[in-house]
């Protein structure tokens, strides 16, 4: 039976695991743009789309925070596309006055230049106390000492200011470790902030069920002429906020009825070694969703489809992955694109 259902792809590159592509400052955006051009609807997450002061409007892409993406994959939440969200901003109490002004100017610029709908901001009643950690695998994670202060600020933005999406700006330690920071800026290490950022956004999305993304507040780093192009977007100014505001401006709302659901996802593209997340495992349970794993995008993880007994289509590169979804979208068998096709066998 023919169907006009949009061909939908989920592009996942987990944060804080040192992905060779997508582990830096928006360096997965070219991948997202190309995948979006090859499908009707792309579902992805802030780690793929955020490039500090750089961003790209992809009209058929849905910007979904990681915890919400897991809930979507499990079939617990649906995604309701919107024309725009009213964005509220939370500032960590420990951010200096000068750095806060820099971020407010970025928000005002987004209102005046991009036409984004940004409502009030709230400063937390206590410093959040962000702490950074590194796992034995090399992946980054972190904690906040005052989560209740963060939740009080978000509650005020939603229930008083009418915010429909939340941008959080927390003060992060300026020195996560000289070697770690040097390696990341030079394109060989793990993003030391990403794991703690995920903790912050997960807490808000889990508690309030609204779109959320985070922009760390850091003092400008000393200039380094040898910065990797993959990290360079974070060297351009005082704030990483613009990409977060753009992403949240049209991030889908989370619903229990209506909207887009996990059974409408035709394919998931993910690094071959990063298949341990709950979202991917949920998608893999579907009989019709194809799991496409990319070997070239190496990470600090070592969880492959074979490890978990997941059926997948293994490809070398994202270019090959785009070829796979193009063939699948056209309703053709991948077997037709190999030199040898086995003869049909009788079903025993």
C-alpha positions as CSV (number, residue, x, y, z in Angstrom):
1,X,0.0,0.0,0.0
2,X,1.3,3.4,-0.9
3,X,1.8,6.0,1.8
4,X,2.5,9.7,1.9
5,X,3.9,9.6,5.4
6,X,7.0,11.8,5.6
7,X,10.3,9.9,5.5
8,X,11.8,10.5,9.0
9,X,15.4,10.1,10.1
10,X,16.8,10.5,13.7
11,X,20.4,11.7,13.7
12,X,22.1,11.0,17.0
13,X,25.6,11.9,18.1
14,X,25.8,11.5,21.9
15,X,27.4,14.4,23.8
16,X,30.6,14.3,25.8
17,X,32.0,11.1,24.4
18,X,34.7,12.6,22.1
19,X,33.0,11.9,18.8
20,X,35.4,12.6,15.9
21,X,32.5,14.4,14.2
22,X,29.9,16.1,16.4
23,X,32.2,16.1,19.5
24,X,33.2,19.7,19.1
25,X,31.5,23.1,18.4
26,X,28.7,22.5,15.9
27,X,30.9,20.4,13.7
28,X,28.0,18.0,13.0
29,X,26.0,20.7,11.4
30,X,27.2,19.9,7.8
31,X,26.1,16.3,8.5
32,X,22.7,17.4,9.7
33,X,22.2,19.7,6.7
34,X,23.0,16.9,4.3
35,X,20.9,14.3,6.0
36,X,18.0,16.8,6.2
37,X,18.2,17.3,2.4
38,X,17.9,13.5,2.0
39,X,14.7,13.0,4.0
40,X,11.4,14.7,4.7
41,X,11.9,15.2,8.4
42,X,15.0,15.1,10.6
43,X,14.9,14.6,14.3
44,X,18.1,15.5,16.1
45,X,19.4,17.2,19.3
46,X,21.4,20.2,20.5
47,X,24.8,18.5,20.4
48,X,24.4,18.1,16.7
49,X,22.9,21.6,16.0
50,X,24.7,23.9,18.5
51,X,27.7,25.8,17.1
52,X,28.1,28.6,19.8
53,X,27.6,31.8,17.8
54,X,27.1,29.9,14.6
55,X,23.9,28.1,13.6
56,X,21.9,27.1,10.5
57,X,18.2,27.1,10.0
58,X,17.1,23.7,8.8
59,X,13.4,24.0,8.2
60,X,12.6,20.3,8.3
61,X,14.7,19.6,11.4
62,X,13.3,19.1,14.9
63,X,15.6,20.2,17.8
64,X,14.9,17.8,20.7
65,X,16.8,17.7,24.0
66,X,18.5,14.4,24.8
67,X,16.2,13.3,27.7
68,X,13.2,14.1,25.6
69,X,14.6,12.2,22.6
70,X,14.9,9.2,24.9
71,X,11.3,9.5,26.0
72,X,10.3,9.9,22.3
73,X,12.2,6.8,21.3
74,X,10.5,4.8,24.1
75,X,7.1,5.9,22.8
76,X,6.3,7.8,26.0
77,X,6.2,11.3,24.5
78,X,5.3,12.6,21.1
79,X,6.7,15.7,19.4
80,X,4.4,18.5,18.4
81,X,6.0,21.0,15.9
82,X,5.4,24.7,16.6
83,X,5.7,27.9,14.7
84,X,7.6,29.6,17.6
85,X,8.2,29.3,21.3
86,X,8.4,32.0,23.9
87,X,11.9,31.5,25.4
88,X,12.8,32.3,29.0
89,X,16.4,32.6,30.2
90,X,17.9,31.4,33.5
91,X,21.1,33.0,34.7
92,X,23.3,31.3,37.3
93,X,23.8,33.7,40.3
94,X,27.5,33.2,40.1
95,X,27.9,34.8,36.6
96,X,29.6,38.2,36.9
97,X,27.7,41.3,36.0
98,X,29.8,42.0,32.9
99,X,29.4,38.4,31.6
100,X,25.6,38.6,32.2
101,X,25.4,41.8,30.2
102,X,27.2,40.2,27.3
103,X,24.6,37.4,27.3
104,X,21.7,39.8,27.6
105,X,23.1,41.7,24.6
106,X,23.2,38.4,22.7
107,X,19.6,37.8,23.6
108,X,18.5,41.3,22.6
109,X,20.4,40.9,19.3
110,X,18.5,37.6,18.6
111,X,15.2,39.5,19.2
112,X,16.1,42.5,17.0
113,X,18.0,40.7,14.3
114,X,16.4,37.2,14.1
115,X,12.9,38.1,15.4
116,X,13.0,35.5,18.2
117,X,10.3,35.6,20.9
118,X,12.3,35.9,24.2
119,X,10.5,36.8,27.4
120,X,11.9,37.6,30.8
121,X,15.0,36.3,32.5
122,X,15.5,35.1,36.0
123,X,18.7,35.0,38.1
124,X,18.9,31.9,40.4
125,X,18.6,32.7,44.1
126,X,21.8,30.7,44.8
127,X,24.9,30.0,42.7
128,X,24.3,26.7,40.9
129,X,27.8,25.3,41.7
130,X,28.6,23.4,38.5
131,X,31.2,20.7,38.9
132,X,33.0,18.9,36.1
133,X,33.9,15.2,36.1
134,X,35.6,12.8,33.7
135,X,34.8,9.1,33.6
136,X,37.4,6.3,33.2
137,X,36.4,6.0,29.5
138,X,37.3,9.6,29.0
139,X,33.7,10.7,28.6
140,X,32.7,13.9,30.4
141,X,29.9,14.4,33.0
142,X,29.2,16.7,35.9
143,X,26.9,17.8,38.7
144,X,25.3,20.9,40.1
145,X,25.3,21.6,43.8
146,X,22.0,23.6,43.9
147,X,19.5,21.9,41.6
148,X,16.5,23.3,43.6
149,X,17.6,26.8,42.9
150,X,17.6,26.1,39.2
151,X,14.2,24.5,39.3
152,X,12.7,27.5,41.2
153,X,14.0,29.8,38.5
154,X,12.5,27.7,35.7
155,X,9.2,27.4,37.6
156,X,9.0,31.3,37.8
157,X,9.7,31.7,34.1
158,X,7.0,29.1,33.1
159,X,4.3,30.1,35.5
160,X,4.8,33.9,35.7
161,X,6.5,34.9,32.5
162,X,4.7,32.3,30.3
163,X,7.9,30.8,28.9
164,X,7.4,27.7,26.6
165,X,11.1,26.9,26.3
166,X,14.1,27.4,28.6
167,X,17.6,28.5,27.9
168,X,20.0,28.1,30.8
169,X,23.3,29.9,31.2
170,X,25.4,28.5,34.1
171,X,28.8,29.6,35.2
172,X,31.3,26.8,34.4
173,X,34.8,26.5,35.8
174,X,37.3,28.4,33.7
175,X,39.9,25.7,34.0
176,X,38.6,22.1,33.5
177,X,42.1,20.9,33.2
178,X,44.9,22.3,31.1
179,X,45.5,19.1,29.1
180,X,41.8,18.4,28.6
181,X,41.1,21.9,27.4
182,X,44.1,22.0,25.2
183,X,43.2,18.7,23.5
184,X,39.6,19.8,23.0
185,X,40.6,23.2,21.4
186,X,43.0,21.3,19.1
187,X,40.4,18.8,17.9
188,X,41.7,15.7,19.7
189,X,39.9,15.6,23.0
190,X,36.5,15.3,24.7
191,X,34.3,18.4,25.3
192,X,34.9,18.8,29.0
193,X,31.6,20.8,29.5
194,X,29.2,18.6,27.6
195,X,28.3,16.0,30.3
196,X,27.5,18.6,32.9
197,X,25.4,20.5,30.3
198,X,23.4,17.4,29.7
199,X,22.7,17.0,33.4
200,X,21.2,20.5,33.6
201,X,19.0,20.2,30.6
202,X,17.8,16.7,31.5
203,X,16.8,17.9,35.0
204,X,14.6,20.7,33.5
205,X,13.0,18.6,30.8
206,X,12.3,15.7,33.1
207,X,10.7,18.1,35.7
208,X,8.8,20.5,33.5
209,X,8.4,18.7,30.2
210,X,9.4,21.8,28.1
211,X,12.2,22.2,25.6
212,X,15.5,23.2,27.1
213,X,19.1,23.8,26.1
214,X,22.2,25.1,27.9
215,X,24.9,27.6,27.1
216,X,27.9,27.7,29.4
217,X,29.3,31.0,30.7
218,X,33.0,31.2,30.5
219,X,35.7,33.9,30.6
220,X,37.2,34.4,27.1
221,X,40.2,32.1,26.6
222,X,43.7,33.3,25.5
223,X,44.0,33.5,21.7
224,X,45.6,30.4,20.2
225,X,46.5,30.5,16.4
226,X,46.5,26.7,16.3
227,X,42.8,26.1,17.2
228,X,41.1,23.2,15.3
229,X,38.5,24.3,12.8
230,X,36.1,21.9,14.6
231,X,36.4,23.9,17.8
232,X,36.8,27.4,16.4
233,X,33.1,28.4,16.7
234,X,33.6,28.7,20.4
235,X,36.5,31.2,20.0
236,X,34.4,33.9,18.3
237,X,33.0,35.9,21.2
238,X,31.8,36.1,24.8
239,X,28.8,33.8,24.6
240,X,27.6,30.5,23.1
241,X,23.9,31.6,23.5
242,X,22.9,32.4,19.9
243,X,22.6,28.8,18.6
244,X,20.7,27.8,21.7
245,X,18.1,30.5,21.2
246,X,17.7,29.7,17.6
247,X,17.2,26.0,18.3
248,X,14.7,26.6,21.1
249,X,12.7,29.1,19.1
250,X,11.1,26.3,17.1
251,X,11.8,23.2,19.2
252,X,8.8,20.9,19.3
253,X,6.7,20.6,22.4
254,X,6.3,17.3,24.2
255,X,2.8,15.8,24.1
256,X,1.0,12.6,25.1
257,X,-1.5,12.6,22.2
258,X,-1.2,13.8,18.6
259,X,2.0,15.0,17.0
260,X,4.9,12.8,15.8
261,X,5.6,9.4,17.5
262,X,8.5,7.0,17.5
263,X,6.8,4.6,15.1
264,X,7.1,7.2,12.4
265,X,10.9,7.1,12.4
266,X,12.2,5.2,9.4
267,X,15.9,5.3,10.2
268,X,18.4,6.2,12.9
269,X,22.0,7.2,12.2
270,X,24.5,6.9,15.0
271,X,28.2,6.3,15.6
272,X,29.0,2.6,15.5
273,X,30.7,2.6,18.9
274,X,28.0,4.7,20.7
275,X,25.0,2.4,20.7
276,X,24.5,2.0,24.4
277,X,22.0,4.9,25.0
278,X,18.4,4.1,26.0
279,X,17.1,6.0,22.9
280,X,18.9,3.9,20.4
281,X,18.0,0.7,22.3
282,X,14.3,1.7,22.1
283,X,14.5,2.5,18.4
284,X,16.2,-0.8,17.8
285,X,13.1,-2.6,19.1
286,X,11.0,-1.4,16.2
287,X,10.6,-3.8,13.3
288,X,10.6,-1.1,10.6
289,X,13.1,1.4,11.9
290,X,16.5,0.9,10.3
291,X,19.6,1.4,12.5
292,X,22.5,2.8,10.5
293,X,25.9,2.8,12.2
294,X,28.8,4.9,11.1
295,X,32.3,3.5,11.7
296,X,34.2,6.6,10.7
297,X,32.8,8.6,13.5
298,X,34.9,7.1,16.3
299,X,34.1,7.9,20.0
300,X,35.5,7.0,23.4
301,X,32.7,4.4,23.8
302,X,32.9,0.8,22.8
303,X,29.3,-0.3,22.6
304,X,28.5,-1.6,19.2
305,X,25.4,-3.2,17.7
306,X,27.1,-6.6,17.9
307,X,27.7,-6.1,21.6
308,X,24.0,-5.6,22.2
309,X,22.7,-8.0,19.6
310,X,21.1,-5.2,17.6
311,X,20.5,-5.6,13.9
312,X,22.0,-2.7,12.0
313,X,23.3,-1.5,8.6
314,X,27.0,-0.9,9.0
315,X,28.5,1.9,6.8
316,X,31.9,3.5,6.8
317,X,30.9,7.2,6.5
318,X,28.0,9.7,6.7
319,X,28.1,10.0,2.9
320,X,27.3,6.2,2.7
321,X,24.6,6.6,5.3
322,X,23.0,9.3,3.2
323,X,23.1,6.8,0.3
324,X,21.3,4.2,2.4
325,X,18.5,6.5,3.4
326,X,18.1,7.8,-0.1
327,X,17.7,4.2,-1.4
328,X,15.3,3.3,1.4
329,X,13.2,6.5,0.9
330,X,12.9,5.5,-2.8
331,X,11.5,2.1,-1.8
332,X,14.3,0.0,-3.2
333,X,16.3,-2.8,-1.8
334,X,19.9,-2.2,-0.8
335,X,20.8,-5.5,-2.4
336,X,20.4,-4.0,-5.8
337,X,23.4,-1.7,-5.2
338,X,26.0,-4.5,-4.7
339,X,27.8,-6.2,-7.5
340,X,26.6,-9.7,-6.5
341,X,23.0,-10.5,-5.7
342,X,22.3,-14.0,-4.2
343,X,19.7,-16.1,-5.9
344,X,16.4,-16.5,-4.2
345,X,16.1,-19.4,-1.8
346,X,13.2,-21.6,-1.1
347,X,11.7,-21.0,2.3
348,X,12.2,-24.2,4.4
